[in-house]
Amino acid sequence: MIKLGALVTLGKSERDMFRIHNNGTPTPLGYSQFIEQGETITNFALYSSVADAVELCLFAEGKKEQRFAMVKTDNVWHLALAGVTFGVQYAFRISAENDRTLANPNKLMLDPYAKGVVGKPDLSSAEVRSIFQLNDPRDNAEVAPKGLIINTEFDWKNDKAPNTPWSQTIVYEMHVKGFSQLQTALPETLRGTYAGLAHPHSLAYLKELGITAVELLPINYYVNEPHLQEKGLQDYWGYNPLAMFAVEPKYCSQANSENPLYEFKSMVKALHEAGIEVILDVVFNHTAESEKTFPTFSQRGIDDRTYYWQNEQGNTLIGRAAAIC
């Protein structure tokens, strides 16, 4: 382990907002929170075997970016801070002299373990998406997607999966948006959302069909591919994920909600109460960091050789890697 983390760049007005609690711990990866002597402490941990230095960057509304140098144990960089509240955004800056093209401290890297994400990168032209190239010298903090500190607590009460025997299982494969987007029996604000699927009308319809399980097409946070954005289109299906542990916010009924995960959990609970199991179609074999040179939002700029197979695709995940499993 190296020396205690340090505050890198702060104005006096921000200094009292976040402060170093201690070095933190290398596990779990991502961020985690706990209470110590009545104060909420947030631990951040990021795996990078190639980094020479990692800065934790925090963004609070109306405040300047605040950077903290993280400390290293084996190949995990970590730090614990006090004062980090729900709604704070964060990301990492990676420095590595051995291969700067895959580690540019001018670029924010999204936490692969982020539980919430804000911002959708604009890739609509070669000019605008060039800021996500690692060999570009500009700082991209204003446009890069960032992790979001959210309240992950949820009262499941006595919830449990129905565990319907396979011999009696009837699965309805669906897209969260497509299932209820045109359903006029639902309030307009709920159509095409997690809450729309959990609505009593939707549950009654599924029960009438005899459905015992719904299989949801990808609901993880994803990025619209450049070739679609160039045409003014959006990806409907969600098979271009970036944050595997964050749900896609556009399916949340609350516009600009800071916590779509709560609505997603409420949906799962409602389906379970109706005797319907929930199966997720997940995409864990590749990410939205498509071509080898760009765009880069996360794993490639953090530790390319640990996360990705070194082949022509450039974004095929090494599923057995310790940083991923």
N, C-alpha and C positions, 0 to 999 in steps of 0.2 A: 504494500500500500504506500502511496506517496502522500505528500503533505496535504493538510486541510485545504479544502476548496477556498477560493478567494473571490470577492466581489470584483468584477472586471471593469464595468463601465456603468456608473450610476450618477444621477444628479442627486443633490441633497434631498429634494422633495420625495424621491422614491425610496430612499435608503431605509426608511422605517417601515415600508410596506412588506418587503420580504427580507428575511435574514437567515443566515446559515445557522442551523440547529446543531448539526455535527456532520461527520463524513457520510452518514447513512450506511446502507447495506447493499450488497450486489444482487440481492434477491428480495422480492420478485422483480423481474424485468418490467419496464414500464413505470407507471407511478402508482404508489399505494399510500394510503393515509391511515394514521392512528392518532389516538389521543394520549398525550403525556402531560401530566400535571395540569389538566384542564385546557390544554392548548392543542390545536390540530397541527400535526407534523406531516409533511408530504415528502416521501422518499422517491427519488428518481433513479432509475438504473437503465443503462443502455449497453448493449454488447457491441464492442468493436475491437477486433484484434489488430487492426492496422493503424488506429489513430495514435498520434503523438500527444494530442490534446483534444478535449471535448468541452465545449461551453454550453451550459444550460441557459436558454434564452426564454424569458418570461415577458408576457404582454398583458397588461391590464388596461381597461378602458380609461382613456384620458391620460395614460402614463407612457413614458418612453420605454423602449426595450431595456430590459435589465439582464445582464449576463453574469453567470457564475461559473468559475472554473470547477470542473468536476474532478474527483479523485479516482484512482484506478486500483482494482483488486483483480489479479489475473487479467482477464480480457473484458471485464465489466467496469464501466465508469458510473460513479454513483455520487449522490449528495442528498442530504435531507435539509429541507427548509421549513421555517415557520412563516405563517402569514399568507399561505397560498390558499385562496378561497375558490369556491365554485364560480365558474365563468372565466377564470384566468386561462389564457392561452400560452402554449409553450412549444418549443422545438429545440433542435440542437445544431451547433456549428462544429464541424469536424475539421481538424488540422492533421495533416500527415505529410511529412517531407518526402517519404519514399515514393509517393505516387499522387501528386497534386491533382491530376486530371480526375481522380476518383475521390478526392477529398478537398473540397473548396470551402474555406471558412466564410466566404461571402454568401454562401447558399444555406438556407435553413433546411434541415432534414427532419421530416416528420417521424415521430416515435412509431416504430412498427407495432408497438403494443398499446397505442392510443385507444382510449375507450370512447372518445368523442373527437370529431374533427370539424373544423370550420374552414370554409373557403374551398372553392372549386377553381383549379388552375385554368386560365385562358390559354388554349393551344390553337386558336383559330387561324393563325398564320405563322409562317416561318419567323417573321420578325418578332411577334409578341412572345412566342414560345422559346425564343433563343435565350431568354433570361433564365430558363431552367437547365441550360447546358452548363456542365461543370467547368468548362474552359472559358466561360463568360465571366468577366471581372466584376460585373455589377452586383450590388446587394439586392437580394430578391425578397426581403422580409415583408414588404408591403403586399406581395401577391402570392406568396407561398402558402400552401395549406398548413394548418397548425393543429397540434393536439389541444384538446379542451378538457379542463378539470371539471368533472361532473359528479353529481351525487349518485353513487351506484347503489345506495341502500334502497330496498324495496320490501314491502310487507307481503310476502307470499302466503301468509297465514297457513292454512293446511293444504296448500296446493301440492298436487302430485300428478304425474303423467298417468293417463288412463291405463296404459300397458295392455292395450287390446291384443289378443292373440293374433298372430299373422294369418291364421286360417279365417279370421273374421274381419280382417282389415280391408277397408276400402279407402284408397288414397285419392285425394283431389289435388293434382299439381296445379299451382296457380302463381300468378304474379300479383304482388300486393296491390299495385296500382290498377292493373287491368281487371281484377276481380270486382271492384266496386265503383270504378270511375264513372260509369254510366248508369249507376243504380239510383234512380230518382226517388226511391223510398227512403234513402238516407239523406240527412242534412248535407247540403252542398259542401260544407267545410270538412266533412268526414269522408267524402268519396275519394277512393284511391289511396287511403292511408291505413296505418296500423289500426287506428281507432275504428275505421270503417269496417275492417274485417272482424273486429270485436263487437260490433253493434248487434243488438238483439235480433234485428231483421236478418243480418248475415248469418248469424248462428242458427236461427230457425230454418233458413234456407238449406244450409249444409246438413242439418239434422233430418230435414224432410227427404233429402237425397240419400240418406243412409251413410253419409261420410263419417269415417272414424279417424281420419288423419288428413291433415293438409301438408303438402310439401311445397314450401315457399321457394321460388326462384331467388337468386342471390339478393340478400338484404344488407350486405356489408357495404361500407363506404367505397364508392368507386369513382373513377375519372372518365369523362367522355373522351374517346379516342380523337387524336388530331385530325384524321381524315374525315370524321363526322363533323367536327367543329368547323372545319374549313368550308363545309357545305351548309352551315347553320343548323345542323342536326344534333340530336342528343342520343346517347346510347339508352335504349329502353330496357335491355335485359339485365345489365349489371355484371357482365362477365369480365370486367376490367378493374378488379379490386385494387385498392391501395392500403387500406387499414382493415386488417382481418378481424379486429376485435371491436370495431365501431360500427354501429348500424347506420344505414343510409338515411340522412336527415330529411330528404325530400319526401319521404313517405310519412312524415309526421304531420298530424293535423294542425299543430300549432306553428304558425309561420314564425321562422327565425327562432324556433325553440332551441334552448341550450341543452336540452336533455331528451332527445328522441328515444334513448334507451328506456326511459321510464314508460313511455307509451308502448314500446315494443313489449316490455315485460307485462304490462297490463293486458295486452292482446293475448299473449301466451296464457296468462292466468284465466282469462275469460274463455278461451278455447278449451282449456283443461276442464273448467267447471261445466262445460257443455259436453264433456266426454270425448273431445276431439284432440288427438295428439298433434304435435307440431314437429315436422321434419324440415331441416334446412338443407338447401342445395348450396354447398360451399365451394369456393374456388381457391384452393390452396396450392395450385401447381405453378401459378405465374402471377405477376403483378402488373400494374399500369405503367411501370417503367419500361416501356416497349423497346425501341431500338437501343443499341449499346451506348450510343453517345448522348441520347436525350429521349424523352424528358427524364429528369432525375428529381425525385421528391423525397426519397427515403433510403431504402436498403442499399441501393447502389452507391450512394455517397457516404454511407456509414461504414460498410464493410462488404464490398462487392464480391470478393472471392468466398466469403463465408456464406452469404445469402444465395448467390446465383451460380448455376453451372456456367462455366466459361465456354459457351458455344455461340453459334451465330444468332440465336434468338436473343440472348442477353438478359432475359427476364424470367427464366425458368428457375423456380426456387429449388434449393437443395433441401428436401423435406426432412432429411435425417440430421441436419445441422443443429447443434445444441442451442443456438440462438433462435431457432424456429420452433423446435419441438416443445 
